[in-house]
């Protein structure tokens, strides 16, 4: 911890002054006014006051780089600068044929922390964000009646999903990358699917019965 005071001699240079640290900020010296203005004191400043004085640290918020990975998206800026402690402002909106953009997240699978224009930047280094996409591509051949009958909730979910209207179906849970992470036979008209081990992200719940298919897009927060 930096000392809160030190002794000085009138008419003599004050000598080495403490150097404090503050996350996300750069120290800019000691000044006689709390606003970071007034007279700058450094080690060579000759003390000329006839009483004790208080010096105030001057801080400048650091600038970092926010970079973007569109994960197959196009038409967006690859990075932008942000200021520590300040809202990041408008973020780019990428495009991807057949997909709907769902925001920028700190994890490649569309999980982690979401960044929006009002997110106050609190990291002390650059951050990379990843686009979240939802797609209807898995719904090819979907049966309209089964699609309307099946219900899953809540959405977003955490560890469990309640499923109704799917008795006799085979359920397959697939990641946005097309990887099947859970499969089971649905026995009852109302069942609870336990998915506590899944990481955050977008998932496709695919149900099949007698050649008919239904697809629901779910988000695990």
C-alpha positions as CSV (number, residue, x, y, z in Angstrom):
1,X,0.0,0.0,0.0
2,X,1.3,3.5,-0.8
3,X,2.1,5.7,2.1
4,X,-0.5,8.4,2.9
5,X,2.1,11.0,3.8
6,X,5.8,11.8,3.8
7,X,7.9,14.5,5.4
8,X,9.5,17.2,3.2
9,X,11.8,20.1,3.9
10,X,11.1,23.7,2.9
11,X,13.3,24.8,0.0
12,X,14.4,21.2,-0.8
13,X,13.2,18.9,-3.6
14,X,10.5,16.6,-2.3
15,X,12.3,13.5,-3.6
16,X,10.7,10.2,-4.7
17,X,6.9,10.2,-4.4
18,X,4.7,7.0,-4.1
19,X,3.4,5.4,-7.3
20,X,-0.1,4.0,-6.7
21,X,-1.9,1.5,-8.9
22,X,-5.6,1.3,-9.9
23,X,-7.1,-1.5,-12.0
24,X,-8.0,-0.2,-15.5
25,X,-6.3,3.1,-15.1
26,X,-2.8,4.7,-15.6
27,X,-1.3,6.9,-13.0
28,X,-0.5,10.4,-14.3
29,X,1.2,12.0,-11.3
30,X,0.5,14.0,-8.2
31,X,-1.4,17.3,-8.4
32,X,-2.5,20.0,-6.0
33,X,-6.2,19.8,-7.1
34,X,-8.5,16.8,-6.8
35,X,-9.5,17.2,-10.4
36,X,-6.0,16.2,-11.5
37,X,-5.1,19.8,-12.3
38,X,-3.2,22.5,-10.5
39,X,0.5,22.1,-9.9
40,X,2.3,18.8,-10.7
41,X,4.6,17.6,-8.0
42,X,7.5,15.2,-8.9
43,X,10.7,14.2,-7.2
44,X,12.5,17.4,-8.4
45,X,9.8,19.8,-7.2
46,X,11.3,22.2,-4.6
47,X,8.9,22.5,-1.6
48,X,7.9,26.1,-1.3
49,X,4.6,26.0,0.7
50,X,4.7,27.3,4.3
51,X,2.4,24.5,5.6
52,X,1.5,21.0,4.8
53,X,-0.4,20.3,1.5
54,X,-2.4,17.4,0.1
55,X,-1.6,16.0,-3.3
56,X,-4.1,14.1,-5.5
57,X,-3.5,11.3,-7.9
58,X,-4.4,11.9,-11.5
59,X,-5.8,8.9,-13.3
60,X,-6.5,8.2,-17.0
61,X,-8.8,5.3,-17.9
62,X,-7.0,2.8,-20.1
63,X,-8.1,2.1,-23.7
64,X,-8.5,-1.6,-24.7
65,X,-9.4,-3.4,-27.9
66,X,-12.7,-5.3,-28.2
67,X,-12.3,-7.8,-31.0
68,X,-15.0,-9.8,-32.8
69,X,-15.3,-13.3,-34.2
70,X,-18.3,-13.6,-36.4
71,X,-18.2,-17.4,-36.5
72,X,-18.9,-17.5,-40.2
73,X,-20.7,-14.1,-40.2
74,X,-19.7,-11.4,-42.6
75,X,-19.9,-7.6,-43.0
76,X,-18.7,-6.5,-39.6
77,X,-15.8,-4.6,-38.1
78,X,-13.2,-6.9,-36.7
79,X,-12.4,-4.7,-33.6
80,X,-13.1,-1.4,-31.8
81,X,-11.5,0.5,-29.0
82,X,-13.2,0.8,-25.6
83,X,-12.5,2.7,-22.5
84,X,-12.3,1.1,-19.1
85,X,-15.3,2.0,-16.9
86,X,-17.3,3.3,-19.8
87,X,-20.2,1.7,-21.8
88,X,-18.8,0.0,-25.0
89,X,-21.3,1.7,-27.3
90,X,-22.7,0.4,-30.5
91,X,-21.4,-3.0,-31.6
92,X,-21.4,-4.4,-35.1
93,X,-24.2,-6.5,-36.5
94,X,-22.8,-9.3,-38.7
95,X,-24.8,-11.3,-41.3
96,X,-25.0,-15.0,-42.1
97,X,-27.2,-16.6,-44.7
98,X,-29.9,-18.7,-43.1
99,X,-29.1,-17.6,-39.6
100,X,-30.3,-14.9,-37.1
101,X,-27.8,-13.0,-35.2
102,X,-28.3,-13.3,-31.4
103,X,-25.7,-11.0,-30.0
104,X,-22.0,-11.0,-28.9
105,X,-20.8,-13.3,-26.2
106,X,-17.5,-14.1,-24.5
107,X,-17.5,-17.8,-25.3
108,X,-17.3,-19.4,-28.8
109,X,-20.4,-21.6,-28.2
110,X,-22.6,-18.5,-27.7
111,X,-22.3,-18.7,-23.9
112,X,-20.6,-16.7,-21.3
113,X,-21.3,-13.0,-20.8
114,X,-23.3,-11.1,-23.3
115,X,-22.0,-7.6,-24.4
116,X,-24.5,-5.0,-25.5
117,X,-24.1,-1.3,-26.2
118,X,-24.7,-0.5,-22.5
119,X,-22.2,-2.9,-21.1
120,X,-19.6,-1.1,-19.0
121,X,-16.2,-2.3,-19.9
122,X,-14.6,-3.8,-16.7
123,X,-11.8,-6.1,-18.1
124,X,-8.2,-5.0,-17.6
125,X,-7.1,-6.3,-21.0
126,X,-8.6,-6.8,-24.4
127,X,-11.6,-9.1,-24.8
128,X,-12.7,-11.2,-27.7
129,X,-16.4,-11.6,-28.4
130,X,-18.1,-14.3,-30.4
131,X,-21.3,-14.1,-32.5
132,X,-24.3,-16.2,-31.4
133,X,-26.4,-17.6,-34.2
134,X,-29.7,-19.4,-34.4
135,X,-30.7,-21.3,-37.5
136,X,-33.8,-22.8,-39.0
137,X,-31.6,-25.1,-41.1
138,X,-32.3,-28.0,-38.8
139,X,-36.0,-27.6,-39.3
140,X,-36.0,-29.0,-42.9
141,X,-38.8,-31.5,-43.2
142,X,-40.5,-30.4,-40.0
143,X,-44.0,-31.6,-39.5
144,X,-46.2,-28.6,-38.8
145,X,-48.6,-30.5,-36.5
146,X,-45.9,-32.0,-34.4
147,X,-44.0,-28.7,-34.3
148,X,-47.1,-27.0,-33.0
149,X,-47.9,-29.7,-30.4
150,X,-44.5,-29.9,-28.8
151,X,-43.7,-27.4,-26.1
152,X,-40.4,-26.9,-24.2
153,X,-39.8,-24.4,-21.3
154,X,-38.3,-22.4,-19.8
155,X,-36.3,-20.7,-22.5
156,X,-33.6,-19.7,-21.7
157,X,-33.1,-22.7,-19.4
158,X,-30.4,-23.6,-16.9
159,X,-30.3,-27.2,-15.8
160,X,-33.7,-28.6,-16.7
161,X,-36.2,-28.4,-19.5
162,X,-39.9,-29.3,-19.3
163,X,-41.2,-31.1,-22.4
164,X,-44.8,-31.7,-23.2
165,X,-46.7,-33.1,-26.2
166,X,-43.9,-35.4,-27.3
167,X,-44.8,-38.8,-26.0
168,X,-43.3,-41.5,-28.2
169,X,-40.7,-39.2,-29.7
170,X,-37.0,-39.6,-29.8
171,X,-35.3,-36.4,-28.4
172,X,-31.8,-35.4,-29.6
173,X,-30.2,-32.3,-28.2
174,X,-27.7,-30.8,-30.7
175,X,-25.2,-27.9,-30.3
176,X,-25.0,-25.0,-32.7
177,X,-22.0,-26.7,-34.1
178,X,-24.1,-29.8,-35.0
179,X,-22.8,-32.1,-32.2
180,X,-25.4,-34.3,-30.5
181,X,-25.0,-34.0,-26.7
182,X,-28.1,-35.8,-25.4
183,X,-30.5,-38.4,-26.7
184,X,-33.4,-40.1,-25.0
185,X,-36.8,-41.7,-25.7
186,X,-39.7,-39.6,-24.5
187,X,-42.2,-41.8,-22.7
188,X,-44.7,-39.5,-21.0
189,X,-46.8,-36.6,-22.3
190,X,-45.0,-34.4,-19.8
191,X,-41.4,-35.0,-18.9
192,X,-38.5,-33.1,-17.3
193,X,-35.2,-33.3,-19.2
194,X,-32.2,-32.9,-17.0
195,X,-29.3,-31.2,-18.7
196,X,-27.2,-29.7,-15.9
197,X,-23.9,-30.6,-17.4
198,X,-24.3,-28.6,-20.7
199,X,-22.3,-25.5,-21.1
200,X,-24.0,-22.2,-21.9
201,X,-25.0,-21.7,-25.5
202,X,-27.6,-22.3,-28.2
203,X,-29.1,-25.8,-28.7
204,X,-31.5,-27.5,-31.1
205,X,-34.0,-29.9,-29.6
206,X,-34.9,-32.3,-32.4
207,X,-37.9,-34.7,-31.9
208,X,-38.7,-37.5,-34.3
209,X,-41.7,-39.9,-34.3
210,X,-42.9,-42.1,-37.2
211,X,-40.9,-40.1,-39.7
212,X,-42.2,-36.8,-38.5
213,X,-39.9,-34.1,-37.1
214,X,-40.0,-31.1,-34.8
215,X,-37.2,-28.7,-34.0
216,X,-37.1,-26.2,-31.2
217,X,-34.3,-23.7,-30.6
218,X,-33.3,-23.4,-26.9
219,X,-30.8,-21.3,-25.0
220,X,-28.9,-22.5,-22.0
221,X,-27.8,-19.6,-19.8
